[in-house]
Amino acid sequence: MQLSIIVPYYNIKEKFLFRCLSNVFSMKIRRDEYEVILVDDGSKYEPTRVKDAFSTNKRLVWLKQPHRGLGAARNLGLRHARGEYVLFLDADDYLYRHTLPPLLEHAVKTGCDILRFGYRYCHSMEEETVEQPARLQFTSPMDGNNYLRTHHLPSMACVYLFRLSMCMGMNLQFAEDGFIEDEAFTAILHFNARRIVESNSIVYAYYQRPGSITQTLTPKRQKALIRYHFRAICEIHDYYKEQRGLRRPLKGLERKLNALTVDFIRRILVRDNWREEWKNYVGRLKEMKLFPLHGVNYTMKYRVFSILANCSLGRLLLRELLLRDIH
């Protein structure tokens, strides 16, 4: 079997789940070459319409667990996956039609560990179309350390095809019981990949649902995001320390840690009680030698941010600029 598509859901409206599954099953992939693993993360109701429509579909594996969050649901799906590659698909999102088969074919043909593809935000309940590149293209393979050293890495796990054996061989799991569950998973998996390939195809439709976690940022949720963001930094940093002892090239992982720290500081600076949050975390960032920000010249934007963030007056200026962007 070539592909396992893992679709976790929790209390989602049936129309989203139905759209997601209908789209997947319309893909022109041989029936014996893929499976869809649907993980019910302890929902309070049964999606009757979805069960009526797909219950006899032999490609559909239906799992259920008590409510433990997206990370735990994905981990359960991984443990049951049988495909050579795995793709994560959130139940309120969908795949643009006819885009996946050529990417899967290329991944299997080249034996790459990770294949990255494009995504677009969408806002309509109806399936949207997107203008695709005139010609499908793939980059030459690149190893994980060099890829991280030269590329910005989206943390969302849904924009990649991952080789399942690599995930399971490393016993790598998503963080559970919180948000930002895929940051460490994605970074560590990329770092260990031997062959990473990018496609210019736009595959993933990322639905911006009103009321979703990403769209509803209450003060309580903002505080939680800061906590879980820092947890991701710590997880990657602990892994970095282990690899340093093995004398592996680590520039890519260092760049990811520095970028993640910049995003963390940015997240703190827009909070009303940012000074309190800063005091809570700056000491621990210093212990990990992630602050003051390193004066490396990744990009001009990173360089300027580092100079400002490393001094108190600069942080005040950054806060004003960030708040201006928000409003």
matplotlib code that plots the C-alpha trace (Angstrom):
import matplotlib.pyplot as plt

x = [0.0, 1.4, -0.5, -2.3, -4.3, -5.0, -8.1, -8.7, -11.9, -13.6, -17.2, -16.9, -20.0, -20.8, -20.8, -17.1, -16.2, -18.4, -16.7, -13.2, -13.9, -15.8, -12.9, -10.3, -12.3, -12.6, -8.8, -7.7, -5.6, -6.0, -8.3, -5.7, -3.0, -4.4, -6.4, -8.2, -7.8, -10.6, -9.9, -12.8, -11.2, -14.1, -16.8, -20.1, -22.2, -22.1, -21.7, -24.7, -24.7, -21.0, -21.4, -24.3, -22.3, -19.0, -19.6, -19.2, -16.0, -13.3, -10.6, -11.9, -10.6, -12.6, -10.9, -12.2, -10.5, -11.5, -11.0, -7.2, -6.6, -5.3, -1.8, -3.0, -5.5, -2.7, -0.5, -3.3, -3.7, 0.1, 0.1, -2.5, -1.2, 0.0, 1.0, 4.5, 3.7, 1.4, -0.5, -2.3, -5.6, -7.7, -11.4, -12.4, -9.8, -9.7, -7.3, -7.7, -9.0, -6.6, -3.5, -2.4, -1.8, 1.1, 2.9, 2.4, 3.7, 6.8, 7.5, 7.3, 9.4, 12.2, 12.1, 12.2, 11.6, 9.5, 7.7, 6.5, 3.6, 1.8, -1.4, -3.9, -6.3, -9.9, -13.0, -16.0, -18.0, -18.2, -15.1, -13.0, -10.6, -7.1, -5.0, -2.2, 1.3, 1.3, 3.8, 4.3, 7.9, 9.9, 13.2, 16.3, 16.5, 18.2, 19.2, 17.5, 20.2, 20.9, 17.2, 16.6, 19.7, 18.4, 14.6, 11.8, 10.0, 6.2, 5.4, 2.0, 2.3, -0.5, 1.6, 3.9, 4.0, 6.1, 7.7, 5.9, 8.9, 11.0, 8.3, 8.0, 11.7, 12.4, 9.4, 8.5, 5.1, 3.1, 3.0, -0.2, -2.6, -2.2, -1.7, 1.3, 1.5, 3.4, 6.3, 8.9, 7.6, 8.0, 11.4, 13.0, 11.6, 13.0, 16.4, 16.7, 15.4, 18.0, 15.9, 13.5, 11.7, 9.5, 6.6, 5.1, 1.7, -1.0, -2.6, -4.0, -7.0, -6.7, -10.2, -10.4, -13.4, -14.8, -14.5, -11.6, -8.6, -6.5, -9.2, -10.3, -7.5, -8.9, -6.4, -6.6, -5.8, -3.0, -1.4, -1.7, -0.1, 2.9, 3.3, 3.0, 5.2, 7.9, 7.4, 8.1, 11.3, 12.4, 11.6, 13.7, 16.5, 16.7, 17.0, 19.6, 21.7, 21.5, 22.7, 25.5, 27.0, 27.0, 29.0, 26.4, 26.2, 23.6, 23.4, 19.9, 18.6, 20.2, 18.5, 15.1, 15.6, 16.6, 13.6, 11.2, 12.7, 12.0, 8.4, 8.1, 9.4, 7.0, 4.1, 5.0, 5.4, 1.8, 0.4, -1.0, 1.1, 4.2, 6.7, 5.5, 5.6, 9.1, 10.4, 8.9, 10.7, 13.8, 15.9, 15.1, 15.9, 19.3, 20.0, 19.5, 21.7, 18.8, 18.9, 20.3, 19.4, 22.3, 23.8, 23.7, 22.7, 19.9, 17.9, 17.9, 14.5, 16.0, 19.0, 17.0, 14.6, 17.6, 19.2, 16.0, 14.9, 18.2, 17.7, 14.9, 14.2, 14.3, 11.6, 9.4, 9.7, 9.1, 5.9, 4.6, 5.3, 3.7, 0.6, 0.3, 0.4, -2.4, -4.7]
y = [0.0, 3.4, 5.9, 6.3, 9.5, 10.2, 12.4, 13.2, 15.0, 16.3, 17.6, 18.9, 19.6, 16.7, 18.9, 19.5, 15.9, 14.8, 17.3, 16.2, 12.4, 12.9, 14.8, 12.2, 9.3, 11.1, 11.0, 8.8, 6.4, 2.6, 1.4, -1.1, 1.6, 3.8, 3.9, 6.6, 6.4, 8.4, 9.1, 10.2, 12.1, 11.5, 13.5, 13.9, 12.8, 10.3, 11.7, 9.7, 11.1, 10.3, 6.8, 6.1, 7.3, 5.6, 2.7, 0.1, 1.7, -0.9, 1.8, 3.5, 2.6, 4.2, 4.6, 6.2, 7.3, 9.4, 13.2, 13.8, 16.4, 16.5, 15.3, 12.1, 11.5, 11.7, 9.4, 6.8, 7.0, 6.6, 3.4, 1.9, 3.2, 0.7, 2.9, 3.6, 7.3, 9.1, 12.4, 14.3, 15.9, 18.0, 17.2, 20.8, 21.1, 19.3, 18.5, 20.2, 17.7, 15.5, 17.0, 14.2, 11.2, 12.7, 13.7, 10.2, 8.7, 10.9, 10.1, 6.4, 6.6, 8.6, 7.1, 10.5, 10.6, 13.8, 15.6, 19.1, 20.7, 24.0, 25.1, 27.9, 29.4, 29.1, 30.7, 29.2, 26.1, 25.1, 23.5, 26.1, 25.7, 27.1, 28.0, 25.5, 26.0, 25.4, 22.6, 20.3, 20.6, 19.0, 20.1, 18.0, 16.0, 17.6, 16.1, 17.3, 19.4, 21.4, 21.8, 23.3, 25.4, 27.0, 26.9, 28.3, 25.3, 25.5, 23.5, 22.3, 18.6, 18.7, 20.1, 17.1, 13.4, 11.6, 8.2, 6.2, 3.9, 7.0, 8.2, 4.8, 4.0, 7.1, 6.5, 10.1, 11.3, 14.5, 16.4, 15.7, 17.6, 21.0, 23.2, 23.5, 19.7, 19.4, 21.8, 19.5, 16.5, 18.2, 19.8, 16.6, 14.5, 16.9, 17.0, 13.2, 12.9, 11.8, 13.0, 16.0, 17.1, 20.1, 20.3, 23.5, 21.9, 23.5, 20.5, 21.5, 23.7, 25.2, 26.2, 29.3, 28.3, 30.9, 29.7, 27.3, 27.2, 29.3, 31.9, 32.4, 33.9, 34.7, 35.9, 32.4, 30.8, 33.3, 32.4, 28.7, 29.1, 30.8, 27.9, 25.2, 27.2, 27.2, 23.4, 22.9, 25.0, 22.8, 19.6, 20.6, 21.9, 18.7, 16.8, 19.2, 18.6, 14.8, 15.2, 17.6, 14.7, 12.6, 15.2, 15.6, 18.7, 20.9, 24.2, 23.4, 22.5, 25.6, 27.8, 26.2, 26.9, 30.5, 31.0, 29.4, 31.7, 34.8, 33.7, 33.0, 36.5, 38.0, 36.1, 37.5, 41.1, 41.5, 40.4, 43.1, 41.6, 41.1, 42.3, 39.6, 36.9, 38.1, 37.8, 34.3, 33.0, 35.0, 33.3, 29.9, 31.1, 32.3, 28.9, 27.3, 29.9, 31.0, 34.6, 37.1, 36.2, 35.0, 37.5, 35.2, 36.7, 34.3, 37.2, 40.9, 40.7, 38.2, 40.4, 43.6, 41.7, 40.3, 43.7, 45.2, 42.2, 42.0, 45.4, 46.8, 49.9, 47.7, 45.4, 48.4, 49.5, 45.9, 45.8, 49.0, 47.7, 44.3, 45.9, 48.2, 45.2, 43.5, 46.5]
z = [0.0, -1.0, 1.2, 4.5, 4.9, 8.6, 9.3, 13.0, 14.0, 17.1, 17.3, 13.7, 11.6, 9.4, 6.2, 6.7, 7.3, 4.4, 2.1, 3.3, 2.7, -0.5, -1.9, -0.9, -2.3, -5.6, -6.1, -9.0, -6.9, -7.2, -4.4, -3.1, -2.9, -0.2, 3.0, 4.9, 8.7, 10.4, 14.0, 16.2, 19.1, 21.6, 19.7, 21.5, 18.5, 15.7, 12.2, 10.9, 7.4, 7.0, 8.3, 6.0, 3.0, 3.7, 6.2, 3.4, 1.9, 2.5, 2.3, 5.4, 8.8, 11.6, 15.0, 18.2, 21.4, 24.5, 23.8, 24.1, 21.4, 17.8, 18.6, 20.3, 17.5, 14.9, 17.0, 17.1, 13.3, 12.9, 14.9, 12.6, 9.3, 6.7, 3.8, 2.5, 3.0, 5.3, 4.8, 7.6, 6.7, 9.1, 8.8, 8.0, 5.2, 1.9, -1.0, -4.4, -6.8, -8.9, -7.3, -5.1, -7.5, -9.4, -6.2, -4.7, -7.9, -7.8, -4.1, -4.7, -7.8, -6.3, -2.8, -1.1, 2.6, 2.5, -0.3, 0.4, -1.5, -1.6, 0.2, 0.0, 2.6, 1.6, 3.2, 1.5, 2.5, -1.1, -2.6, -4.3, -7.2, -7.4, -10.4, -10.6, -12.2, -15.9, -15.5, -12.5, -11.2, -8.5, -6.9, -6.7, -3.5, -0.5, 2.9, 6.0, 7.6, 4.4, 3.8, 7.3, 6.8, 3.6, 3.8, 6.0, 7.4, 7.8, 11.0, 9.9, 9.2, 6.6, 3.8, 3.4, 2.4, 5.1, 4.7, 7.4, 8.2, 9.1, 11.6, 13.2, 13.1, 15.2, 17.5, 16.7, 18.0, 18.0, 21.2, 23.1, 25.5, 23.9, 20.9, 18.5, 18.4, 15.2, 15.6, 17.0, 15.0, 11.7, 12.5, 13.8, 11.0, 8.4, 10.1, 9.8, 6.2, 3.6, 0.6, 0.7, -2.4, -3.1, -5.6, -7.0, -7.0, -4.7, -3.0, 0.4, 1.0, 4.5, 5.5, 7.7, 9.9, 12.2, 15.8, 15.1, 17.4, 14.9, 14.5, 18.1, 20.2, 23.6, 26.3, 27.9, 24.6, 23.8, 27.2, 26.4, 23.0, 24.6, 26.9, 24.2, 21.8, 24.5, 25.0, 21.3, 21.6, 24.6, 22.8, 19.7, 22.0, 23.9, 20.7, 19.5, 22.6, 22.0, 18.4, 19.4, 21.3, 18.2, 16.3, 13.5, 11.3, 13.1, 11.3, 10.0, 13.4, 14.9, 12.3, 13.1, 16.8, 16.2, 13.9, 16.5, 19.2, 17.0, 16.6, 20.3, 21.2, 18.6, 20.3, 23.7, 22.6, 21.4, 24.8, 27.2, 30.1, 27.8, 30.5, 32.9, 30.2, 29.2, 32.7, 33.0, 29.9, 29.2, 31.9, 30.4, 26.9, 28.2, 29.8, 26.4, 24.8, 22.5, 23.9, 23.2, 19.6, 17.6, 15.2, 12.2, 8.9, 7.8, 6.3, 6.7, 8.4, 11.0, 11.5, 12.2, 14.5, 16.4, 16.9, 18.2, 20.4, 22.2, 23.9, 26.0, 23.8, 20.7, 22.2, 22.8, 19.2, 18.0, 20.1, 18.6, 15.1, 15.7, 17.3, 14.3, 12.0, 14.0, 13.9]

ax = plt.figure().add_subplot(projection="3d")
ax.plot(x, y, z, "-o")
ax.set_aspect("equal")
plt.show()
